Amino acid sequence: MSLQKNYLDVPGTTIFDAEQSRKGYHLNQFCMSLMKAENRERFKADERAYLDEWAMTEEQKQAVLARDLNRCIALGGNIYFLAKIGATDGKSFQQMAGSMTGMTEEEYRDMMIHGGRSVEGNRVVGEDGDAQAQHQPQGKAGHSAQKASA
């Protein structure tokens, strides 16, 4: 049984708490394995076979294969561990973050240089700001999944 989590009402944000940590343990361990060159080579040679060596859920494996970082986070991935996938693919953290917001790398960079997203319309789930689920690449489906896991 989950504790009351008032922070689940922050739009566009998944808090990596103890529950998320437990859910994503094997996914995050897989990501950390990519710190070793020989593991990166094995993963790049046959991604599915390498993923099958890990006790991840099929949904986690599919999210990795699709490079759907938003889904990986919803399934317990920690962005700092998931960054190892991006590095293995030759992507910068900025490129990864941009892909998660539906922006190009340049659009994401410019937004961050100018102070990030406005809090207007983004204080709680249900407003109409640009961080709300209906304005994100994962769309309303991601919002529904987040609410269902609450």
C-alpha positions in Angstrom: 0.0 0.0 0.0 1.4 3.4 -1.0 1.7 6.3 1.3 -0.1 9.6 0.5 2.0 11.3 -2.1 1.0 14.9 -2.6 3.9 15.4 -5.0 2.3 13.3 -7.6 0.3 16.4 -8.6 3.4 18.1 -10.1 2.8 18.2 -13.9 5.5 16.8 -16.2 7.4 15.4 -13.2 7.9 11.9 -11.9 9.5 11.9 -8.5 12.1 9.1 -8.1 11.0 7.9 -4.7 11.4 4.5 -3.0 8.5 3.0 -4.9 10.0 4.1 -8.3 13.4 2.8 -7.2 12.0 -0.6 -6.4 10.0 -0.7 -9.7 13.1 0.3 -11.8 15.8 -1.6 -9.9 16.7 -4.0 -12.8 16.2 -1.4 -15.5 18.6 0.9 -13.6 21.1 -1.9 -13.1 21.0 -2.6 -16.8 21.8 1.1 -17.5 24.7 1.0 -15.1 26.1 -2.0 -16.8 26.6 0.2 -19.8 29.5 2.0 -18.0 31.7 -0.9 -19.1 32.9 -0.8 -22.7 32.5 -4.6 -23.2 28.8 -4.3 -22.1 28.1 -1.4 -24.4 29.6 -3.4 -27.3 27.4 -6.4 -26.4 24.3 -4.2 -26.1 25.0 -2.5 -29.5 25.6 -5.9 -31.2 22.3 -7.4 -30.1 20.1 -5.1 -27.9 17.3 -7.6 -27.4 19.6 -10.5 -26.4 21.5 -8.2 -23.9 18.2 -6.9 -22.4 17.0 -10.5 -22.0 19.9 -11.1 -19.6 18.2 -8.7 -17.2 15.2 -9.3 -15.0 13.3 -6.3 -16.4 9.7 -6.4 -17.4 8.8 -6.7 -21.0 7.4 -3.2 -20.9 10.7 -1.9 -19.7 12.6 -3.7 -22.4 10.3 -2.3 -25.1 10.7 1.2 -23.7 14.5 0.8 -23.9 14.4 -0.6 -27.4 12.1 2.3 -28.5 14.4 4.8 -26.6 11.2 6.1 -25.0 12.8 7.8 -22.0 9.5 9.1 -20.7 8.2 5.6 -20.5 11.4 4.3 -18.9 11.0 6.9 -16.2 7.4 6.0 -15.7 8.5 2.4 -15.3 11.1 3.2 -12.6 14.0 4.5 -14.6 16.2 7.2 -13.0 17.3 9.8 -15.5 20.9 9.7 -14.4 21.0 6.0 -15.0 19.1 6.3 -18.3 21.7 8.8 -19.5 24.0 5.8 -20.0 21.7 4.6 -22.8 22.0 8.0 -24.4 25.8 8.0 -24.0 25.9 4.5 -25.6 24.0 6.0 -28.5 26.3 9.0 -28.7 23.7 11.5 -27.5 24.3 14.3 -25.1 22.1 14.8 -22.1 20.7 17.9 -23.7 19.7 15.9 -26.8 18.0 13.3 -24.5 16.2 15.9 -22.5 15.0 17.7 -25.7 13.6 14.4 -27.0 11.7 13.9 -23.8 9.9 17.3 -24.2 9.1 17.0 -27.9 11.6 19.8 -28.6 14.7 19.9 -30.7 18.0 20.1 -28.9 18.2 23.8 -29.9 14.7 24.5 -28.7 15.3 22.8 -25.4 18.7 24.6 -24.9 17.1 28.0 -25.7 14.2 27.3 -23.2 16.6 26.4 -20.5 18.9 29.4 -21.2 15.8 31.6 -20.8 14.9 30.2 -17.4 13.0 27.0 -18.3 9.3 26.5 -18.4 7.0 29.0 -16.9 5.1 28.0 -13.7 2.0 29.6 -15.2 -0.4 26.7 -15.9 2.0 24.2 -14.6 1.6 24.3 -10.8 -0.7 21.3 -10.5 -2.0 18.6 -12.8 -5.1 19.7 -14.7 -4.0 23.2 -15.6 -3.2 24.0 -19.3 0.5 24.9 -19.2 3.2 23.6 -21.5 4.4 21.0 -19.0 1.0 19.4 -18.8 0.7 15.8 -20.2 -1.6 16.8 -23.0 1.2 19.0 -24.3 4.0 16.4 -24.0 5.2 13.7 -26.4 3.6 11.0 -24.3 0.3 12.9 -24.4 -2.7 12.0 -22.5 -1.8 8.3 -22.4 1.3 9.2 -20.2 -0.9 11.3 -17.9 -3.4 8.4 -17.5 -0.6 6.0 -16.7 0.8 8.3 -14.2 -2.6 8.8 -12.4 -3.3 5.0 -12.5 0.0 4.3 -10.8 -0.7 6.8 -8.0 
